[in-house]
Amino acid sequence: MNQENVKPANGKLGILIVGNGAVATTLMTGVLMVRKGLAKPVGAMTQYDKIRVGRGSDKQYLHYGDIVSLARLDDIVFGCWDVYPQNAYQAAVYAEVLKRSDIDPVREELEQIVPMAAAFDKNFAKRLDGDNVKTAAGGQQMPTRWEMVEALRDDIRRFKAEQACARVVVLWAASTEIYVPVNEQVHYRLTDLEQAMKADDREHVAPSMCYAYAALSEGCPFIMGAPNTTVDIPAMWELAEKTHMPIAGKDFKTGQTLVKSGFAPIISTRCLGLDGWFSTNILGNRDGLVLDEPANFHTKEVSKLSTLETILKPEDQPDLYAGYYHKVRINYYPPRNDNKESWDNIDIRGWLDYPMQIKINFLCRDSILAAPVCLDLCLLIDLAARAGRYGTQRFLSFFLKSPMHDYTQGEEAVNHLYRQHTMLKNAIREMGGYEADEEVD
C-alpha cells in the first residue's frame, strides 16, 4: 500500500469560526464535552463512519482515522469572530440549543473563547446590529474592504501564534449575506477582485470574501457554511490555486435539504414521475431572523432550489420530470428558536400517470445537525491540505447544500447523496493509499 504523500496531523489544529452563534457554540461545547468523556460525537462521520478498503481476502471496513491521519479532538483549539462581544459560554447559554447541564461542565474553557471584532457591513445583514465590529484606524467609520482583509490576516497570525497552532482552518458559521450575483468584471480574475477590494467596492465585495481572502493568504483552508457567493467565484479559485489551499462550500446540508438529496434519488431510481415539490420551514434563531429579510432569503433560496436540478433532470427523462414545480419557503417564527420544523409535500405520478403524494414532516434541531457537519468539514479539509490537495474539494459535497463546481466550464454540481458519499469514500481511500474503487455513476 503506497499512501498518498499526506503529512501527519501533528500539533494543534486551530479552528477559527466566523460567527459565535448557535452553530459555533454547539460545535465548541460538543467537542469540549466529548474530549472530557462526558458526551458522544453522534452524527460525526469522521468519528463513526466506516469505509471498505481492499477487495476479496484483503477487504476491511475501517474508520476514517484508521485509513488516514486525522487531527485528534484533543488537539483542537477554537477561536472566533462575532459582531456581539459575548464569550462562547454566554453565547451558548443565550442560544438555548443545549441544556445548561451540558454547557456548565466546560464553562471555563468556553469563557476563554472571546470573539474578535468582526469584519461587518450591515448592508449585507440588515437584521444584525452588534457593536463588536472592526472600524477604520482612529475612527468610527467602517474599514475599507482591503483594510478588513489586512485586519483579519493580523487576527489569524496572532491567534495562531498565541495558541501555538501548527495549522488553522477558517470556517464560516455566520449568517447568510444578501445575494451577490457573480460579476465577470470583478469576480473572474484575482487581480480584478483585489483591485475591487482596494477600491472599496462594497457592492461586489462582501465581507465574507474578505475572510476567505485573508484565510487563504495566511495558508488556511476555508469552508463556506452559508450559501454566500464568497469562494464560489473564479477569482477565489485562482487564489486557492496560487496559495495551494483547499476550499469548500457552500451551505451546510443539515435538515430539509439532507432529506431532499436522499429522497429524490428514490423517485429517480424507481422511475416515478414528479409534478411538484413544495418545501417550507419555520425557525426562530438568529439565522431565521436574518433570513426574514427578503434579500438574505434569496441567497438561501437559490441554494435550496438547486438540489433537485441535478437529480431529477427533465432533459434526461421528459416523461417523468418535464415541468415539475419546485417551491421553497422559510418563515421566521421566534417561539421555535433553534428547533426547526420543515414540511415537504411531494406530488408524484406512478403507473399510467396516476397521482400520489408523499408528506415529510421533519422536526429537527438545526445546530445539533450542523455541529457534526462542521467538525467533519474542518477535519477533512485539514486532511486535504496536508495531502497537498488544493482548490475546490468536491469530495466534501456530501456535507453541503449547494456544492461548488466550475460553472464557467459547464460542470454540473453533484447533489445526489449516494454519489456524494461515493466521492467522499474514494477520496479517503486515495489519501490513505488505497484504490478509489467505486464508480460515481
C-alpha positions as CSV (number, residue, x, y, z in Angstrom):
1,M,0.0,0.0,0.0
2,N,1.5,3.3,-1.1
3,Q,0.0,6.0,1.0
4,E,-0.5,9.4,-0.7
5,N,2.0,11.9,0.5
6,V,0.0,13.1,3.5
7,K,1.7,14.9,6.2
8,P,0.8,13.6,9.7
9,A,-1.7,15.6,11.8
10,N,0.9,16.7,14.4
11,G,0.4,19.6,16.7
12,K,-2.6,21.8,17.4
13,L,-5.3,22.4,14.9
14,G,-6.9,25.9,15.3
15,I,-10.5,26.2,14.1
16,L,-11.3,29.9,13.6
17,I,-15.0,30.3,13.2
18,V,-16.8,33.3,11.7
19,G,-19.8,33.7,14.0
20,N,-20.2,32.8,17.6
21,G,-23.9,31.9,17.4
22,A,-25.9,28.7,17.9
23,V,-23.9,26.5,15.4
24,A,-20.5,27.6,16.5
25,T,-21.2,27.3,20.3
26,T,-22.9,23.9,19.8
27,L,-19.8,22.7,17.9
28,M,-17.4,24.1,20.5
29,T,-19.3,22.8,23.5
30,G,-19.8,19.4,21.9
31,V,-16.1,18.9,21.1
32,L,-15.1,20.0,24.7
33,M,-17.7,17.7,26.2
34,V,-16.6,14.7,24.1
35,R,-12.9,15.0,24.9
36,K,-13.8,15.1,28.6
37,G,-15.7,11.8,28.1
38,L,-19.0,13.5,29.0
39,A,-20.7,13.0,25.7
40,K,-20.6,11.1,22.4
41,P,-19.9,12.7,19.0
42,V,-23.1,11.3,17.4
43,G,-23.6,12.4,13.8
44,A,-19.9,13.0,13.0
45,M,-18.8,10.7,10.2
46,T,-15.1,11.2,10.9
47,Q,-15.8,9.6,14.3
48,Y,-18.2,6.8,13.4
49,D,-18.4,6.0,9.6
50,K,-16.5,3.0,8.2
51,I,-15.3,2.6,4.7
52,R,-14.4,-0.6,2.9
53,V,-10.8,-0.7,1.7
54,G,-9.4,-3.5,-0.4
55,R,-11.2,-6.4,-2.1
56,G,-11.6,-10.1,-1.7
57,S,-9.5,-11.5,1.2
58,D,-7.9,-8.1,1.7
59,K,-11.2,-6.4,2.3
60,Q,-11.6,-4.4,5.6
61,Y,-14.1,-1.9,7.0
62,L,-12.2,0.8,8.7
63,H,-12.9,4.1,10.5
64,Y,-11.6,7.2,8.6
65,G,-8.9,7.7,11.3
66,D,-7.6,4.2,10.7
67,I,-7.1,4.9,7.0
68,V,-5.7,8.5,7.1
69,S,-4.2,10.7,9.7
70,L,-6.9,13.0,11.2
71,A,-6.5,15.7,13.8
72,R,-7.5,14.4,17.3
73,L,-10.3,16.2,19.1
74,D,-7.8,16.8,22.0
75,D,-5.6,18.8,19.6
76,I,-8.3,21.3,18.5
77,V,-8.2,24.9,19.7
78,F,-11.2,27.2,19.0
79,G,-11.3,30.9,18.2
80,C,-13.9,33.1,16.6
81,W,-15.1,36.5,15.3
82,D,-18.6,37.9,16.0
83,V,-20.5,41.2,15.9
84,Y,-21.6,40.6,19.5
85,P,-18.8,40.6,22.2
86,Q,-20.2,37.8,24.5
87,N,-17.8,34.9,25.1
88,A,-18.6,31.4,23.9
89,Y,-20.2,30.4,27.2
90,Q,-22.5,33.4,27.3
91,A,-23.4,32.9,23.6
92,A,-24.1,29.1,24.2
93,V,-26.4,29.9,27.1
94,Y,-28.2,32.7,25.0
95,A,-28.6,30.3,22.0
96,E,-30.7,27.9,24.1
97,V,-29.7,25.0,21.9
98,L,-28.0,22.9,24.7
99,K,-29.1,22.4,28.3
100,R,-27.1,24.2,31.0
101,S,-26.1,20.8,32.3
102,D,-24.3,20.2,29.0
103,I,-22.7,23.6,28.9
104,D,-21.6,24.2,32.5
105,P,-19.1,21.3,32.7
106,V,-17.0,23.1,30.1
107,R,-17.8,26.6,31.2
108,E,-14.2,27.6,32.0
109,E,-13.0,26.6,28.5
110,L,-15.9,28.3,26.8
111,E,-15.4,31.6,28.7
112,Q,-11.8,31.8,27.4
113,I,-13.1,31.9,23.8
114,V,-13.8,35.6,23.3
115,P,-14.8,36.7,19.8
116,M,-12.5,39.1,17.9
117,A,-14.2,42.1,16.3
118,A,-16.0,41.1,13.1
119,A,-15.4,42.5,9.7
120,F,-19.0,43.6,9.2
121,D,-21.2,45.6,6.8
122,K,-24.8,46.0,8.0
123,N,-26.0,46.3,4.4
124,F,-25.2,42.6,4.0
125,A,-27.2,41.5,7.1
126,K,-29.6,44.3,8.0
127,R,-31.2,42.4,10.9
128,L,-28.0,42.3,12.9
129,D,-26.8,45.2,14.9
130,G,-23.8,44.2,17.1
131,D,-21.1,46.6,18.1
132,N,-18.1,44.3,18.2
133,V,-17.0,45.3,14.7
134,K,-13.9,46.5,13.1
135,T,-13.5,50.2,12.5
136,A,-11.1,52.2,10.3
137,A,-7.9,53.2,12.0
138,G,-8.5,56.0,14.5
139,G,-12.2,56.5,13.8
140,Q,-15.8,55.2,13.8
141,Q,-16.0,54.6,10.1
142,M,-16.3,51.1,8.5
143,P,-12.9,50.0,7.3
144,T,-12.4,49.6,3.6
145,R,-12.6,46.1,2.2
146,W,-8.8,45.9,1.9
147,E,-8.4,47.2,5.5
148,M,-10.8,44.4,6.5
149,V,-8.5,41.9,4.8
150,E,-5.4,43.2,6.5
151,A,-7.0,43.2,9.9
152,L,-8.3,39.7,9.5
153,R,-4.9,38.5,8.4
154,D,-3.4,40.0,11.5
155,D,-6.1,38.3,13.6
156,I,-5.2,34.9,12.1
157,R,-1.5,35.4,12.6
158,R,-2.0,36.5,16.2
159,F,-4.4,33.6,17.0
160,K,-2.0,31.0,15.5
161,A,1.0,32.4,17.5
162,E,-0.8,32.8,20.8
163,Q,-2.4,29.3,20.7
164,A,0.8,27.7,19.3
165,C,-1.2,26.1,16.4
166,A,0.5,24.1,13.8
167,R,-2.3,24.6,11.4
168,V,-5.5,26.7,11.2
169,V,-8.8,26.2,9.4
170,V,-11.3,29.0,8.9
171,L,-15.0,28.1,9.0
172,W,-17.9,30.4,8.1
173,A,-20.8,29.7,10.5
174,A,-22.2,33.2,10.5
175,S,-25.5,34.4,8.9
176,T,-26.4,34.4,5.3
177,E,-25.4,37.6,3.5
178,I,-27.6,39.2,0.8
179,Y,-27.3,37.7,-2.6
180,V,-24.2,38.9,-4.5
181,P,-24.5,37.9,-8.2
182,V,-21.3,36.8,-9.9
183,N,-19.9,39.7,-11.9
184,E,-17.3,38.8,-14.5
185,Q,-15.6,42.2,-14.2
186,V,-14.9,41.7,-10.5
187,H,-15.2,38.0,-9.7
188,Y,-13.5,36.2,-12.6
189,R,-9.9,37.2,-12.1
190,L,-7.9,37.6,-8.9
191,T,-6.3,40.9,-9.9
192,D,-9.8,42.3,-10.5
193,L,-11.0,41.1,-7.1
194,E,-8.0,42.6,-5.4
195,Q,-8.5,45.9,-7.2
196,A,-12.1,46.0,-6.2
197,M,-11.1,45.4,-2.5
198,K,-8.6,48.2,-2.7
199,A,-11.1,50.5,-4.3
200,D,-13.6,49.6,-1.5
201,D,-16.2,48.2,-3.9
202,R,-18.9,47.5,-1.3
203,E,-21.4,46.3,-3.8
204,H,-19.5,43.4,-5.3
205,V,-17.1,42.5,-2.4
206,A,-19.0,41.0,0.5
207,P,-17.4,40.9,4.0
208,S,-17.3,37.1,3.7
209,M,-14.9,37.5,0.7
210,C,-12.5,39.4,2.9
211,Y,-12.5,36.5,5.4
212,A,-11.9,34.0,2.6
213,Y,-9.1,36.1,1.0
214,A,-7.4,36.6,4.4
215,A,-7.6,32.9,5.3
216,L,-6.2,31.6,2.0
217,S,-3.5,34.3,2.0
218,E,-2.4,33.1,5.5
219,G,-2.2,29.5,4.4
220,C,-5.6,28.4,6.0
221,P,-8.2,26.3,4.2
222,F,-11.6,28.0,4.1
223,I,-15.1,26.5,4.4
224,M,-18.2,28.4,3.4
225,G,-21.1,27.2,5.6
226,A,-23.7,29.6,4.2
227,P,-25.0,30.0,0.6
228,N,-22.9,33.2,0.2
229,T,-21.1,33.7,-3.2
230,T,-17.8,34.2,-1.3
231,V,-15.4,31.4,-2.6
232,D,-17.7,30.3,-5.4
233,I,-16.1,32.6,-7.9
234,P,-13.2,32.1,-10.3
235,A,-11.0,34.7,-8.6
236,M,-11.1,32.8,-5.3
237,W,-10.4,29.5,-7.2
238,E,-7.3,31.3,-8.6
239,L,-6.3,32.4,-5.1
240,A,-6.7,28.9,-3.8
241,E,-4.5,27.6,-6.6
242,K,-1.9,30.3,-6.0
243,T,-1.7,29.6,-2.3
244,H,-2.1,25.8,-2.7
245,M,-5.0,25.9,-0.2
246,P,-8.3,23.8,-0.3
247,I,-11.7,25.5,-0.2
248,A,-15.2,24.0,0.2
249,G,-18.7,25.3,0.1
250,K,-21.4,26.1,0.2
251,D,-24.1,26.0,2.8
252,F,-24.2,23.2,5.5
253,K,-26.6,20.4,4.5
254,T,-28.5,19.7,7.7
255,G,-32.3,19.2,7.7
256,Q,-34.6,19.6,4.8
257,T,-32.0,19.5,2.0
258,L,-30.4,16.4,3.5
259,V,-33.8,14.7,3.3
260,K,-34.3,16.1,-0.3
261,S,-30.9,14.9,-1.5
262,G,-31.5,11.4,-0.1
263,F,-35.2,11.1,-1.0
264,A,-35.1,12.5,-4.6
265,P,-32.9,9.5,-5.7
266,I,-35.7,7.2,-4.6
267,I,-38.0,8.9,-7.1
268,S,-35.4,8.8,-9.9
269,T,-34.3,5.2,-9.2
270,R,-37.9,4.0,-9.2
271,C,-38.7,6.0,-12.4
272,L,-41.6,7.7,-10.8
273,G,-42.9,11.0,-12.2
274,L,-42.7,14.3,-10.3
275,D,-45.2,17.1,-10.7
276,G,-44.2,19.3,-7.8
277,W,-42.2,19.6,-4.6
278,F,-43.2,22.2,-2.1
279,S,-40.9,22.8,0.9
280,T,-41.5,25.1,3.8
281,N,-39.7,25.7,7.1
282,I,-40.2,27.5,10.4
283,L,-37.3,28.5,12.6
284,G,-36.6,31.2,15.2
285,N,-32.9,31.5,15.8
286,R,-30.6,34.3,14.6
287,D,-30.4,32.6,11.2
288,G,-34.2,32.8,11.0
289,L,-34.1,36.4,11.9
290,V,-31.6,37.2,9.2
291,L,-33.4,35.1,6.6
292,D,-36.6,37.1,7.4
293,E,-35.0,39.8,5.3
294,P,-36.0,39.1,1.6
295,A,-32.6,40.0,0.2
296,N,-30.9,37.5,2.5
297,F,-33.6,34.8,2.0
298,H,-33.0,35.0,-1.8
299,T,-29.4,33.8,-1.2
300,K,-30.7,30.8,0.7
301,E,-33.5,30.1,-1.8
302,V,-31.0,29.8,-4.7
303,S,-29.1,27.2,-2.6
304,K,-32.1,25.1,-1.6
305,L,-33.7,25.2,-5.1
306,S,-30.5,23.9,-6.7
307,T,-30.7,20.4,-5.1
308,L,-33.3,18.8,-7.3
309,E,-31.9,20.1,-10.6
310,T,-29.1,17.6,-11.0
311,I,-31.1,14.6,-9.6
312,L,-34.4,14.8,-11.4
313,K,-33.5,16.0,-14.8
314,P,-36.2,16.9,-17.3
315,E,-33.8,16.7,-20.2
316,D,-32.9,13.1,-19.4
317,Q,-36.5,11.9,-18.6
318,P,-39.0,14.3,-20.1
319,D,-41.9,11.9,-19.4
320,L,-41.2,11.9,-15.7
321,Y,-39.8,15.4,-14.9
322,A,-40.8,17.9,-17.6
323,G,-42.3,21.0,-16.0
324,Y,-42.2,20.0,-12.3
325,Y,-42.8,22.8,-9.9
326,H,-40.3,23.4,-7.0
327,K,-41.0,25.9,-4.3
328,V,-39.1,26.7,-1.1
329,R,-40.3,28.8,1.8
330,I,-38.6,29.8,5.1
331,N,-40.6,31.5,7.8
332,Y,-39.2,33.3,10.9
333,Y,-41.1,32.0,14.0
334,P,-39.3,33.1,17.2
335,P,-41.0,30.6,19.6
336,R,-39.2,27.7,17.9
337,N,-35.7,29.2,18.3
338,D,-33.2,26.6,17.0
339,N,-35.8,23.8,16.8
340,K,-36.6,24.0,13.2
341,E,-39.6,22.2,11.6
342,S,-39.9,21.5,7.9
343,W,-42.7,20.2,5.8
344,D,-42.3,18.7,2.3
345,N,-45.3,18.0,0.0
346,I,-44.2,15.9,-3.0
347,D,-46.7,15.3,-5.8
348,I,-45.6,12.2,-7.7
349,R,-47.0,10.1,-10.5
350,G,-47.0,6.3,-10.9
351,W,-48.2,3.7,-13.4
352,L,-50.5,5.3,-16.1
353,D,-49.7,8.7,-14.6
354,Y,-51.9,8.1,-11.6
355,P,-51.2,10.8,-8.9
356,M,-49.8,10.1,-5.5
357,Q,-48.5,12.2,-2.6
358,I,-45.6,12.0,-0.1
359,K,-45.6,14.1,3.0
360,I,-42.4,14.6,5.1
361,N,-42.5,16.4,8.4
362,F,-39.0,16.8,9.9
363,L,-38.8,18.3,13.4
364,C,-35.1,18.8,13.7
365,R,-32.6,20.8,15.8
366,D,-30.7,22.9,13.3
367,S,-27.4,23.3,15.3
368,I,-27.5,19.7,16.6
369,L,-27.4,18.6,12.9
370,A,-24.9,21.3,11.8
371,A,-22.3,20.8,14.6
372,P,-21.0,17.4,13.4
373,V,-21.0,18.6,9.8
374,C,-18.8,21.5,10.9
375,L,-16.4,19.1,12.7
376,D,-16.2,16.7,9.7
377,L,-15.6,19.5,7.3
378,C,-12.8,21.0,9.4
379,L,-11.1,17.7,10.0
380,L,-11.3,16.6,6.4
381,I,-10.3,19.9,4.8
382,D,-7.3,19.9,7.1
383,L,-6.5,16.4,5.8
384,A,-6.8,17.6,2.2
385,A,-4.4,20.5,2.9
386,R,-1.9,18.0,4.4
387,A,-2.3,15.8,1.4
388,G,-1.4,18.7,-0.9
389,R,-4.9,18.9,-2.3
390,Y,-6.0,22.5,-3.2
391,G,-8.8,24.3,-4.9
392,T,-12.4,23.2,-4.7
393,Q,-12.7,20.0,-2.7
394,R,-15.6,18.3,-4.5
395,F,-15.4,15.2,-2.2
396,L,-16.8,17.4,0.6
397,S,-20.1,18.0,-1.3
398,F,-21.7,15.3,0.9
399,F,-21.9,17.9,3.7
400,L,-23.1,20.9,1.6
401,K,-26.4,22.1,0.1
402,S,-25.1,23.8,-3.0
403,P,-21.8,22.1,-3.8
404,M,-19.2,24.2,-5.7
405,H,-18.4,23.3,-9.3
406,D,-16.8,25.0,-12.2
407,Y,-19.9,26.6,-13.8
408,T,-17.6,28.5,-16.2
409,Q,-16.9,25.2,-18.0
410,G,-20.4,23.8,-17.8
411,E,-19.6,21.5,-15.0
412,E,-22.7,20.2,-13.1
413,A,-22.9,20.0,-9.3
414,V,-23.4,16.6,-7.7
415,N,-26.3,16.7,-5.4
416,H,-27.3,13.0,-5.3
417,L,-26.5,12.0,-1.7
418,Y,-25.3,8.5,-2.5
419,R,-23.0,9.7,-5.3
420,Q,-21.6,12.3,-2.9
421,H,-20.9,9.6,-0.4
422,T,-19.0,7.6,-3.0
423,M,-16.9,10.6,-3.9
424,L,-16.1,11.0,-0.2
425,K,-15.2,7.4,0.3
426,N,-13.0,7.4,-2.8
427,A,-11.1,10.5,-1.6
428,I,-10.4,8.9,1.8
429,R,-9.2,5.7,0.1
430,E,-6.9,7.6,-2.2
431,M,-5.4,9.7,0.6
432,G,-4.9,6.5,2.6
433,G,-3.0,4.9,-0.2
434,Y,-5.9,2.6,-1.3
435,E,-7.5,2.3,-4.7
436,A,-10.5,4.6,-5.3
437,D,-12.6,1.6,-6.4
438,E,-16.2,2.8,-6.6
439,E,-17.7,4.3,-9.7
440,V,-19.8,7.5,-9.5
441,D,-22.5,6.6,-12.0
